[in-house]
Amino acid sequence: MPDCDCDVLIVGAGPAGLAAAIAVKREGLSYLVLDKGGLTVALALSAAGAAWVTTREPVGTLRYAVGALGYKLNQILIFGRSIGTTVAVHISQNVDIAGLILITPLTSAKAHAKARGLGFLSFLAGKAFDNLSKIQNIRCPLLVVHGTKDEILPFSMGREIVDRANAEKSFVIIEGAGHNNLSQVDPEKYWGSIASFIRKTGHLKIEGD
C-alpha cells in the first residue's frame, strides 16, 4: 500500500484540481494535492485548507507520488484540461501509468496562435506545448473529451490528438459544447465517460459493478 494517508491523490492545483479536491471533500474523503510551484502555490493551497506538496518541475510530481508516497505507476491516472493537457502529456510520455485523460486538449502553441487569428506571429511559439508530437510517446490507455463548439481550442485539435496517438484510445464528443461548459451541456456523457474510463483501469468500483 502507498505510504500516503489519504483516499485520493490529486496532481495539479489549477481550477480542475481544486474542483476535484472540493468534490472529494464533500464526499467525506481525505486528499493530497500535488503541484509544480513554490511559495505562492503553497500559500494558496494552505488558505484553501488543502494538504499540499509542491515540486519545482512537472515530472517531479510523478516522481514524488512514486518515490516518496509509494504509489506504483500503474496506480496513477493523469488528468489534464485545456493548457493543462500539455503538462499531462509531457509527464505521461514513455511511462506505464494506468491512464491519461485529456479534456479539450490543444495540439501546439503554434496551432493555437493560428486558430486565434495570430498566424503571422505563430513562428514565435516555436515547438512550445507540442502535444501533437509528444502524444505519440504515450503508451497507456487514452481518453480525449472535446466539445464540437469549442471557441478557444477548436474541436479539430482533439481529433488530431486522437488520430496521432498510437495507444489504446477513446474519443468522446460533446455535441454543442464549448470550451468551458462540457459538463453543463451533457453531464451524463461527460462524467459518465470519465467514470467508465477509470472503471476500466480498475481504479473505480461502483456499487453494482
Residue, then its C-alpha position, 0 to 999 in steps of 0.5 A: m500500500p502507498d505510504c500516503d494517508c489519504d483516499v485520493l491523490i490529486v496532481g495539479a492545483g489549477p481550477a480542475g484540481l481544486a474542483a476535484a479536491i472540493a468534490v472529494k471533500r464533500e464526499g467525506l474523503s481525505y486528499l493530497v494535492l500535488d503541484k509544480g510551484g513554490l511559495t505562492v502555490a503553497l500559500a494558496l493551497s494552505a488558505a484553501g485548507a488543502a494538504w499540499v506538496t509542491t515540486r519545482e518541475p512537472v515530472g517531479t510530481l510523478r516522481y514524488a507520488v512514486g518515490a516518496l508516497g509509494y504509489k506504483l505507476n500503474q496506480i496513477l491516472i493523469f488528468g489534464r484540461s485545456i493548457g493543462t493537457t500539455v503538462a499531462v502529456h509531457i509527464s505521461q510520455n514513455v511511462d506505464i501509468a494506468g491512464l491519461i485523460l485529456i479534456t479539450p486538449l490543444t495540439s501546439a502553441k503554434a496551432h493555437a496562435k493560428a486558430r486565434g487569428l495570430g498566424f503571422l506571429s505563430f513562428l514565435a511559439g516555436k515547438a512550445f506545448d507540442n502535444l501533437s508530437k509528444i502524444q505519440n510517446i504515450r503508451c497507456p490507455l487514452l481518453v480525449v473529451h472535446g466539445t464540437k463548439d469549442e471557441i478557444l481550442p477548436f474541436s479539430m485539435g482533439r481529433e488530431i490528438v486522437d488520430r496521432a496517438n498510437a495507444e489504446k484510445s477513446f474519443v468522446i464528443i460533446e455535441g454543442a459544447g464549448h470550451n468551458n461548459l462540457s459538463q453543463v451541456d451533457p453531464e451524463k456523457y461527460w462524467g459518465s465517460i470519465a467514470s467508465f474510463i477509470r472503471k476500466t483501469g480498475h481504479l473505480k468500483i461502483e456499487g453494482d459493478 
